[in-house]
Amino acid sequence: MKKIKVKCWVEDEGEKFYGPGPNELLKRIQEEGSLSRAATKMGMSYKKAWELVQRLNQHAEEPLVILKKGGQHGGGAEVTPQGFEIMREFENLQRKIDEVVDQQTDLIKVLK
């Protein structure tokens, strides 16, 4: 069955800043409380996940993730209120886009 797909992301001065990948990483950090475990669940290296979090935090007005260094009780990662707000708004936008795309049946009819 044919289906129209649209990818959405936010750019900052021409550089991809936020999209499905970063959104998934924030969700996994929220679930796991750990950047390392979040990266593992996504099949991503810790280094790549760490760099992504650094880039997100640099481009946002406020940090989206707070990383806590390891120690006797281990480290951790926490999504900030700003991070939660961005996740919520991105997912709302994605739902709206999906609704609009699902209504566009004329192209699919022509392609059959």
Backbone as a chain_set.jsonl record, in Angstrom:
{"seq": "MKKIKVKCWVEDEGEKFYGPGPNELLKRIQEEGSLSRAATKMGMSYKKAWELVQRLNQHAEEPLVILKKGGQHGGGAEVTPQGFEIMREFENLQRKIDEVVDQQTDLIKVLK", "coords": {"N": [[0.837, -1.189, 0.0], [0.585, 2.161, -0.89], [1.893, 5.119, 0.618], [2.051, 8.467, 1.646], [4.879, 10.053, 2.936], [6.345, 12.299, 5.223], [9.123, 14.06, 6.379], [10.092, 15.935, 9.186], [11.928, 18.596, 10.588], [13.747, 20.887, 12.666], [15.65, 23.678, 11.857], [18.58, 25.563, 12.605], [20.054, 28.358, 11.599], [20.563, 27.087, 9.113], [21.512, 24.609, 9.9], [20.668, 21.351, 10.908], [18.774, 21.017, 13.783], [16.767, 19.979, 15.515], [14.803, 17.086, 15.43], [13.248, 13.991, 14.417], [15.205, 12.069, 15.37], [16.749, 13.361, 17.533], [14.485, 13.853, 19.14], [13.643, 11.286, 19.779], [15.883, 10.443, 21.224], [15.748, 12.137, 23.486], [13.334, 11.2, 24.572], [14.096, 8.577, 25.237], [16.119, 9.109, 27.103], [14.575, 10.247, 29.094], [13.05, 7.999, 29.825], [15.038, 6.158, 30.637], [16.813, 7.501, 32.324], [19.454, 7.793, 31.901], [22.123, 8.596, 29.797], [23.842, 6.806, 28.564], [22.413, 4.324, 28.625], [20.172, 5.121, 27.161], [21.333, 5.68, 24.663], [22.284, 3.113, 23.993], [19.829, 1.723, 23.744], [18.919, 2.9, 21.44], [20.712, 2.022, 19.596], [22.96, 3.539, 19.224], [26.162, 5.04, 19.489], [27.727, 5.941, 22.609], [29.313, 8.212, 22.458], [28.327, 9.552, 20.153], [25.712, 10.095, 21.011], [26.256, 11.726, 23.208], [27.493, 13.902, 21.928], [25.322, 14.782, 20.412], [23.528, 15.611, 22.421], [25.067, 17.709, 23.478], [25.078, 19.449, 21.279], [22.323, 19.988, 21.04], [21.864, 21.3, 23.488], [23.493, 23.542, 23.119], [22.248, 24.913, 21.028], [19.729, 25.515, 21.969], [17.754, 27.835, 23.906], [17.709, 27.342, 26.613], [19.174, 24.646, 28.505], [18.395, 21.353, 27.313], [18.867, 18.879, 28.26], [20.285, 17.654, 31.225], [23.342, 16.499, 32.187], [24.726, 14.3, 34.496], [27.701, 13.742, 36.148], [29.438, 10.627, 36.558], [30.01, 8.729, 39.542], [30.337, 7.61, 42.873], [27.717, 6.67, 43.056], [27.095, 6.452, 40.445], [26.417, 8.129, 37.287], [24.089, 10.064, 35.456], [21.257, 11.2, 33.534], [19.067, 13.832, 32.746], [16.032, 15.039, 31.474], [15.182, 18.344, 30.918], [12.652, 20.789, 31.979], [12.36, 22.512, 29.743], [13.242, 20.784, 27.729], [11.204, 18.834, 27.854], [9.055, 20.418, 27.025], [9.776, 21.059, 24.389], [9.817, 18.459, 23.281], [7.071, 17.808, 23.524], [5.839, 19.806, 21.925], [7.042, 19.287, 19.428], [6.09, 16.706, 18.912], [3.348, 17.256, 18.808], [3.286, 18.881, 16.512], [4.183, 16.984, 14.652], [2.034, 15.169, 14.723], [-0.007, 16.804, 13.659], [0.994, 17.263, 11.079], [0.979, 14.622, 10.117], [-1.799, 14.153, 10.115], [-2.666, 15.987, 8.127], [-1.273, 14.994, 5.893], [-2.378, 12.417, 5.726], [-4.888, 13.037, 4.798], [-4.502, 13.694, 2.208], [-5.333, 12.183, -0.331], [-5.557, 12.188, -3.081], [-3.173, 12.136, -4.654], [-2.218, 9.557, -4.113], [-4.279, 8.036, -5.245], [-3.915, 8.647, -7.97], [-1.454, 7.468, -8.397], [-1.91, 4.745, -8.256]], "CA": [[0.0, 0.0, 0.0], [1.358, 3.397, -0.974], [1.598, 6.106, 1.647], [2.887, 9.662, 1.593], [5.643, 10.252, 4.17], [6.99, 13.603, 5.314], [10.033, 14.22, 7.521], [10.085, 17.302, 9.694], [12.962, 18.918, 11.553], [13.962, 22.309, 12.895], [17.009, 24.104, 11.542], [19.087, 26.797, 13.188], [21.046, 28.889, 10.663], [20.856, 26.095, 8.087], [21.979, 23.347, 10.488], [19.619, 20.598, 11.586], [18.851, 21.198, 15.228], [15.865, 19.089, 16.24], [13.946, 16.301, 14.562], [12.853, 12.693, 14.98], [16.295, 11.423, 16.106], [16.903, 13.994, 18.833], [13.275, 13.669, 19.938], [13.702, 9.909, 20.296], [16.925, 10.389, 22.254], [15.208, 12.75, 24.698], [12.35, 10.269, 25.148], [14.832, 7.463, 25.846], [16.78, 9.632, 28.309], [13.497, 10.371, 30.073], [12.686, 6.645, 30.267], [16.161, 5.426, 31.214], [17.555, 8.284, 33.312], [20.869, 7.584, 31.613], [22.488, 8.794, 28.398], [24.441, 5.557, 28.083], [21.339, 3.345, 28.355], [19.35, 5.659, 26.072], [22.088, 5.472, 23.423], [22.269, 1.67, 23.72], [18.484, 1.355, 23.266], [18.756, 3.425, 20.085], [21.751, 1.499, 18.724], [23.832, 4.68, 18.97], [27.311, 5.063, 20.394], [27.634, 6.938, 23.677], [29.956, 9.441, 21.965], [27.397, 10.236, 19.252], [24.607, 10.592, 21.835], [26.79, 12.833, 24.006], [27.667, 15.036, 21.015], [23.991, 15.258, 20.059], [23.031, 16.357, 23.584], [25.827, 18.96, 23.541], [24.585, 20.308, 20.195], [20.974, 20.428, 21.426], [21.981, 22.277, 24.565], [24.111, 24.762, 22.596], [21.325, 25.61, 20.132], [18.512, 25.888, 22.686], [17.92, 28.96, 24.829], [17.993, 26.716, 27.911], [19.54, 23.238, 28.287], [17.315, 20.371, 27.162], [19.279, 17.711, 29.035], [21.349, 17.863, 32.207], [24.14, 15.283, 32.384], [25.378, 14.244, 35.81], [28.904, 12.907, 36.069], [29.462, 9.407, 37.352], [30.685, 8.802, 40.833], [30.06, 6.426, 43.69], [26.374, 6.18, 42.737], [26.916, 6.524, 39.001], [25.946, 9.4, 36.742], [22.711, 10.046, 35.02], [20.848, 12.251, 32.615], [17.713, 14.281, 33.059], [15.431, 15.961, 30.529], [14.737, 19.542, 31.631], [11.314, 21.247, 31.568], [12.467, 23.008, 28.369], [13.307, 19.597, 26.881], [9.852, 18.259, 27.804], [8.201, 21.293, 26.22], [10.154, 20.87, 22.985], [9.314, 17.142, 22.866], [5.612, 17.884, 23.395], [5.484, 20.62, 20.762], [7.474, 18.585, 18.216], [5.156, 15.597, 18.685], [2.087, 17.869, 18.363], [3.484, 19.267, 15.116], [4.254, 15.769, 13.851], [0.655, 14.662, 14.604], [-0.738, 17.663, 12.72], [1.508, 16.97, 9.74], [0.458, 13.302, 9.746], [-3.227, 14.302, 9.805], [-2.781, 16.643, 6.826], [-0.78, 14.064, 4.876], [-3.352, 11.331, 5.601], [-6.051, 13.542, 4.065], [-4.112, 13.926, 0.814], [-5.495, 10.889, -0.988], [-5.593, 12.318, -4.532], [-1.907, 11.685, -5.232], [-2.166, 8.09, -4.02], [-5.222, 7.517, -6.242], [-3.287, 8.793, -9.295], [-0.299, 6.561, -8.464], [-2.304, 3.317, -8.226]], "C": [[0.878, 1.248, 0.0], [0.911, 4.365, 0.115], [2.559, 7.268, 1.493], [3.572, 9.819, 2.951], [6.325, 11.611, 4.096], [7.885, 13.601, 6.543], [10.064, 15.687, 7.904], [11.23, 17.469, 10.673], [13.06, 20.431, 11.656], [15.424, 22.595, 12.576], [17.325, 25.395, 12.275], [20.236, 27.255, 12.307], [21.519, 27.824, 9.666], [21.337, 24.752, 8.599], [20.811, 22.647, 11.181], [19.834, 20.671, 13.087], [17.99, 20.162, 15.95], [14.952, 18.394, 15.247], [13.624, 14.981, 15.22], [13.945, 12.018, 15.81], [16.527, 12.043, 17.477], [15.68, 13.82, 19.734], [13.257, 12.275, 20.565], [14.748, 9.792, 21.404], [16.417, 11.005, 23.555], [14.181, 11.84, 25.372], [13.046, 9.114, 25.856], [15.565, 7.913, 27.121], [15.751, 9.748, 29.431], [13.153, 8.999, 30.669], [13.795, 5.992, 31.086], [16.877, 6.174, 32.338], [19.054, 8.213, 33.108], [21.115, 7.794, 30.123], [23.038, 7.506, 27.806], [23.365, 4.523, 27.732], [20.428, 3.818, 27.225], [20.032, 5.412, 24.731], [22.065, 3.998, 23.028], [20.922, 1.24, 23.155], [18.259, 1.817, 21.835], [19.782, 2.849, 19.11], [22.75, 2.574, 18.329], [25.008, 4.605, 19.94], [27.097, 6.136, 21.462], [28.194, 8.269, 23.197], [29.011, 10.23, 21.071], [26.237, 10.834, 20.043], [25.057, 11.8, 22.649], [26.941, 14.077, 23.133], [26.323, 15.638, 20.614], [23.388, 16.086, 21.198], [23.755, 17.699, 23.693], [25.319, 19.949, 22.492], [23.195, 20.844, 20.512], [21.045, 21.526, 22.472], [22.57, 23.601, 24.084], [23.126, 25.582, 21.765], [20.048, 26.07, 20.823], [18.795, 27.069, 23.613], [18.269, 28.484, 26.227], [18.378, 25.267, 27.641], [18.301, 22.341, 28.186], [17.586, 19.128, 27.999], [20.376, 18.14, 30.0], [22.04, 16.519, 32.412], [24.833, 15.374, 33.734], [26.549, 13.291, 35.708], [28.782, 11.693, 36.971], [30.224, 9.603, 38.644], [30.368, 7.524, 41.581], [28.709, 5.811, 43.339], [26.076, 6.239, 41.246], [26.396, 7.885, 38.572], [24.479, 9.302, 36.4], [22.454, 11.18, 34.055], [19.387, 12.568, 32.899], [17.246, 15.258, 31.992], [14.862, 17.133, 31.336], [13.296, 19.887, 31.23], [11.303, 21.799, 30.143], [12.514, 21.844, 27.383], [11.942, 18.939, 26.743], [8.94, 19.092, 26.915], [8.508, 21.129, 24.734], [9.665, 19.517, 22.476], [7.815, 17.21, 22.599], [5.22, 18.648, 22.131], [5.891, 19.949, 19.451], [6.502, 17.457, 17.893], [3.775, 16.109, 18.266], [2.174, 18.261, 16.896], [3.491, 18.035, 14.223], [2.862, 15.159, 13.662], [-0.15, 15.476, 13.601], [-0.3, 17.402, 11.283], [0.955, 15.634, 9.255], [-1.015, 13.37, 9.369], [-3.425, 14.925, 8.427], [-2.375, 15.683, 5.715], [-1.788, 12.927, 4.652], [-4.586, 11.757, 4.807], [-5.754, 13.728, 2.577], [-4.147, 12.617, 0.031], [-5.431, 10.982, -2.502], [-4.32, 11.808, -5.197], [-1.821, 10.169, -5.222], [-3.099, 7.461, -5.045], [-4.612, 7.559, -7.649], [-2.16, 7.791, -9.47], [-0.68, 5.096, -8.536], [-2.266, 2.676, -9.555]], "O": [[1.804, 1.365, 0.802], [-0.262, 4.428, 0.483], [3.747, 7.071, 1.237], [2.922, 9.728, 3.992], [6.817, 12.019, 3.044], [7.462, 13.191, 7.624], [10.064, 16.567, 7.044], [11.48, 16.59, 11.498], [12.515, 21.159, 10.826], [16.319, 21.85, 12.975], [16.442, 26.214, 12.531], [21.284, 26.609, 12.271], [22.715, 27.681, 9.411], [21.552, 23.837, 7.805], [20.063, 23.264, 11.941], [20.929, 20.422, 13.59], [18.452, 19.534, 16.903], [14.399, 19.021, 14.343], [13.714, 14.854, 16.441], [13.644, 11.446, 16.858], [16.507, 11.335, 18.483], [15.817, 13.658, 20.947], [12.901, 12.11, 21.731], [14.52, 9.116, 22.407], [16.64, 10.44, 24.626], [14.161, 11.721, 26.597], [12.639, 8.715, 26.947], [15.618, 7.17, 28.101], [16.026, 9.392, 30.577], [12.986, 8.869, 31.882], [13.53, 5.351, 32.103], [17.481, 5.549, 33.21], [19.833, 8.525, 34.009], [20.403, 7.239, 29.286], [22.727, 7.161, 26.666], [23.408, 3.92, 26.66], [19.965, 3.009, 26.421], [19.388, 4.984, 23.772], [21.851, 3.67, 21.861], [20.872, 0.474, 22.192], [17.495, 1.199, 21.095], [19.732, 3.154, 17.918], [23.319, 2.533, 17.239], [24.857, 4.157, 21.077], [26.378, 7.112, 21.243], [27.633, 9.326, 23.484], [28.9, 11.448, 21.211], [25.823, 11.962, 19.775], [24.325, 12.782, 22.767], [26.565, 15.176, 23.541], [26.196, 16.857, 20.49], [22.805, 17.143, 20.958], [23.124, 18.718, 23.97], [25.149, 21.134, 22.776], [22.915, 22.021, 20.282], [20.375, 22.552, 22.36], [22.194, 24.663, 24.58], [23.165, 26.812, 21.794], [19.352, 26.94, 20.301], [19.928, 27.276, 24.047], [19.03, 29.136, 26.943], [17.948, 24.705, 26.634], [17.304, 22.545, 28.878], [16.663, 18.417, 28.395], [21.279, 18.893, 29.638], [21.402, 15.527, 32.767], [25.445, 16.387, 34.07], [26.404, 12.163, 35.237], [28.116, 11.726, 38.006], [30.993, 10.552, 38.791], [30.156, 6.475, 40.972], [28.562, 4.589, 43.323], [24.926, 6.092, 40.835], [25.985, 8.693, 39.404], [23.732, 8.533, 37.004], [23.325, 12.011, 33.797], [18.591, 11.694, 33.242], [17.965, 16.194, 31.64], [14.147, 16.931, 32.318], [12.777, 19.342, 30.255], [10.34, 21.581, 29.408], [11.898, 21.907, 26.319], [11.557, 18.529, 25.648], [8.147, 18.549, 26.145], [7.592, 21.068, 23.914], [9.151, 19.428, 21.361], [7.341, 16.727, 21.57], [4.373, 18.194, 21.36], [5.16, 20.033, 18.464], [6.13, 17.268, 16.735], [3.101, 15.471, 17.458], [1.25, 18.005, 16.124], [2.877, 18.037, 13.157], [2.537, 14.685, 12.574], [-0.887, 14.917, 12.788], [-1.132, 17.33, 10.378], [0.511, 15.524, 8.112], [-1.441, 12.722, 8.413], [-4.251, 14.455, 7.645], [-3.067, 15.578, 4.702], [-2.022, 12.523, 3.513], [-5.255, 10.916, 4.208], [-6.675, 13.9, 1.78], [-3.105, 12.018, -0.236], [-5.266, 9.957, -3.164], [-4.393, 11.112, -6.209], [-1.402, 9.56, -6.206], [-2.748, 6.452, -5.655], [-4.773, 6.618, -8.427], [-1.931, 7.31, -10.58], [0.173, 4.267, -8.856], [-2.57, 1.49, -9.677]]}, "num_chains": 1, "name": "protein.A"}
